Amino acid sequence: MKLCRFNGDRLGLVEGDKVLDVSAAVEALPAVRWPVPLGDPLVKHLEQLLPAVQRARAGARTLPLAEVRLSSPLTNPSKVMAAPANYRLHVELDTKDAGVDQGVHRKALEGVERPTEKYGLFLKATSAIAGPAEGVQVILPDRRTDHELELAVVIGKAGHSIPREKAMDHVAGYCIGLDMTVRGSEDRSFRKSADSYTVLGPWFVTADEIPDPHALQMSLWVNGERRQHSSTGAMTIDIPDLIAIASSMYTLYPGDVILTGTPEGVGPVVPGDVVKVGCEGIGEMTFAVTAHA
């Protein structure tokens, strides 16, 4: 099932080139009162929500997908975690660019076969989350902002110290993620947490629709020029290991996001650019790059 958030806060069921407005299904979610529990309510209560979506589908209004505004399908994850340098060719090729390397990354990664095991995951502010309708707002016009296309794994079941062999039981689904990055010498979490620097979308795809998340082709274009193209099978550390590493330090909650790393081909974007991304089994989305207000 593909679930989207559209035209504000409407809940949509995506089928082909149509969106069915199943917002009535949200009534199946329990009311939230203080203290607000950690986790995204849609993902946390997915088992109750999905039957309600099926019931709402029968009388749902249908809209053309091309005519709706898509926001991030996730609204309240407790954290966004990201794997550094998790594609070998990204390390070998992109760090040759001085604008990417910043005199730091290539040296730090030299001889390191599995960077996430050495350096761990880093966190991005949840306030950085945006959808394709909002797009990316370049925060520092005098600094370089780069695109980094990634598969985003959405956690569905809470857990700590999750063993590799049980890790995939904790996955609710997937979406496309953009780990936008200001280049510079500051800590990764600071440079990657600006407003709109975590684009998620175009919708949330439940795990049952993706038989093998390590065999997905994904691509990114800027103004029609393809810059990134790879398979998720090229990850250095796979999803079960990423979940095991993350949960060794943090309790994972429903709706939490793990950005699994970017392949080779990262590069700059500037206001006025149009970015298109696609991932096999998930879909495509296009968003604009503008200046931060």
N, C-alpha and C positions, 0 to 999 in steps of 0.2 A: 504494500500500500504506500502511496505517495501523498503526504500531507503537507499542505502549504499554509502560510499566513499571508493573506492578501487584502488589498484595499483597506488598510488600517489593521483591524484585528479580526477579520473574518477567517474562519477555518475552512480550508478547501481540500477536496479530494481530487487529485490530478489523474485524469484518464486521457491518454493521448494528447490531443491539442485542446482539451476542454478542462475547465475547473468546475466542479460541482460544489455549490455552497452548502456545506454541512455544518454550519456554525451552531445549529441546534444541538449537535452532539456535545458541545462544551458543557451543557447542563449536567452531563454525567460526571464531571469533575467536582470534587468536594470543594466547598467554599474555603478560602484561605483566611485565617485570622492570625493575629499576633500571638506568639512569636512565629514568624513565617518559617516553615521548615526549609532546609537546604534542598536544592534540586529544582529542575524544571517540572512544573505540574503536569504538563501534557505528556511528557515521557514517563514520569513517575507513575501516572495512572493510565498508562497505555492499554492495559488489559481491559479496563472498564470503558475506555474511550472507543476502541476499535469496533465493538459491537454497536455502540451508539452511532458511530459513523455509518455503518451499514444500514441502520434503520433510517437515518436521516437522508441517505442517498436516494431513497425511493421518491421522495417529493422535492428533491433539491433543485434549486435554480441552476441552470447551466450557463457558463460564460466562456467566451473564447480565451484561451490561455494568453494569447498575444495582447489582450486588452486589459489585463489586470496588473496591478502593482504588487510585486512580491517583496515581502520583508523577510527577515531571518525567521525560519521556522522555530527556532529556539529563543525563548525570551528570558529565562532565568537560570542558566547553569550556575553551579557554585564556583566553577573555575574552567578556564580554557588552558590546556596544557599543550606544549608543542615540542616536537623532537628536533633537535638541531642536527644538521648535516647528515640526514638519513638516506641520501642517495649518493652513491659513489661518484657518479659523473658530475653531480653538482659540486662536490668537493674538488675533483680533479680539474674541472673546466672553469667553473664560475669564479673560483678564488684566484684565477689568473688575472681577473679584472681588478685593478687597483681600487676601483670604486666599491667593489664588493668586499675585497680583502681588508681594506683599512689598516694594512700592516699588522694584522692580528690573526685573522682566521686561518690563513694557509699555514702559518707557523704552528698554531695551536692544534691543527688537524694532521700535521705531518706524522705519518707512521701510526695513526690511530685508526684501527680497522672498524671499530664500532663506537662512534662518538657518543651516542646516547648512553651507553654503558659507562663511559668515562665521565661525561659531563652532566648526565641526568637530563630531565626535561626542564623547560622553563615555563613560566606562567605569563599569560596575557590578561590584562584587565577585562572583566566581563563588559565594562562600559564601552569597549572597543567594538562590540558586535554590531554589525549592520547587515542589511540585506541588499539585493540588487537594486531595489527601488531607491535606496538611500545612496548607494555607490560609495566611492572613496573620496574623502576630502583631504587633500594634501595639506599636512599640518605646518611644514616648514618649507616655504617656497625656495629658499636659498640652499636647501639640502636635498640630496637625492632620495626619493622614495621608490622602492622596487616592489614588483609583484612577485609573489611566491605561491604557486598553485599547489594545493595539497588535498588529499583525501581526509575528510573529517569523520572520525569515529565517535558515535554518540553512545554514551554509557546508559544502560537501561536498568541495572540492578546494582545497589550499593554493595561495596565490599572493600576490605583492606587486606593487604598481603595475599592477593589473588594469585594462585599458582597458574603457570602457563597453560596447563591442560584444562583448566576451567575458565580461562579468560574469555573465550568467545561466548560463554553463557551469559556474560555481563554486557554484551553489546545489544543495544536496541535497534540501531540502524546507522545510516550514513547520510552525509551530504557533502557538497563541495565546499572547500574552505580556501580562503585567500589570506595568507599570512603577510600582510603588507608591512614593509620595513623601512624605517628611516636609517640610512647608512651613517655610521659614525662610530665613535669610541665608547659611547655609553653602554651600560648593561642592556642586553637583549630585551628584557622585559620592559624597560623604559622606552626603548626605540620602537617597539612593536605594539604599544598599548594606546596609541593615539585614537581619538574618536574615529570610528569607521575602519580601523585597520585590521579588523577580523570580519571579513565578508563571508557569510554562511548562506547557502541556498543550493539550488533554487527552491528546494523543498526537502523534507525529511523522508527518507526511504527506509522502510522497515527491513530488518536484517534478512527476513525470509526471501526478499526479492533479489538479494545479492549472494548467490551460491558461493562465490570465491572472491572476497575483497582484495586478494593479492593477484588478480588477473584482470584488472580494469585499465583500459587505455584512457588517458586524460590529456587534454590539450588546452593551451591558452593562446589567444590572439590579441594583439594590440593594434587597433586601427586596421584590421584585416590581415596583419602580418603574424604568422604563427611563430611564437617564440619558445613555447614549452610543449613538449610532446614526449610522453613516456608511459610506462606501465607501472602500476603499483607493485608488480612483482619485482621491481628493481630496488625496493626498500632494502636497506642494510639490516635493519632490525624490524621484524614483522609485528603485526598487530598484537598477537598474544604476548610477545615479549614486552612490547610497549606498555600494555596494561599491567603486566607483572611489575615492571620497573616503576610505573607511576604509583601503583597501589602499595608498593613497599614503603612509600613516604606519605602519601595522602590517602584518606578514605575517599573513594570514588562514589559520587552520588548520581542518581538518574538525571540525565540531561547534560552531565559534564562532557566536555569535548576534548578529544585528543587529536591534534593536528599531526599527521604522520610524517611530515617532512616534504621537501620540495625537490623535484628533479632539476636537471640542468636547464639553463636557458633563462634564468632570472634576469630582469632588466628594469630600467627606470620607466616611470609613468609621470605625466605632467597634466595639469588641468587642460581639459579639452580632449584628452584621449578617451577612446571607447574600448573597453576590455570585454572580451567574450571568453568564456571558459566552458568546457564540457567534460563530462566523465561518463564512460560507458556504464550502463545500468542505472545511472542517476538522472542525467539530463544535461541541459545547457542553460546558461544565464548570461546576460549582457548587462553591464553597468557602466555608468559614466564616471570619469575622474574630474573633480572640480577642486576649487580652492576652499580651504577651511574658512568658515565665516568668522 
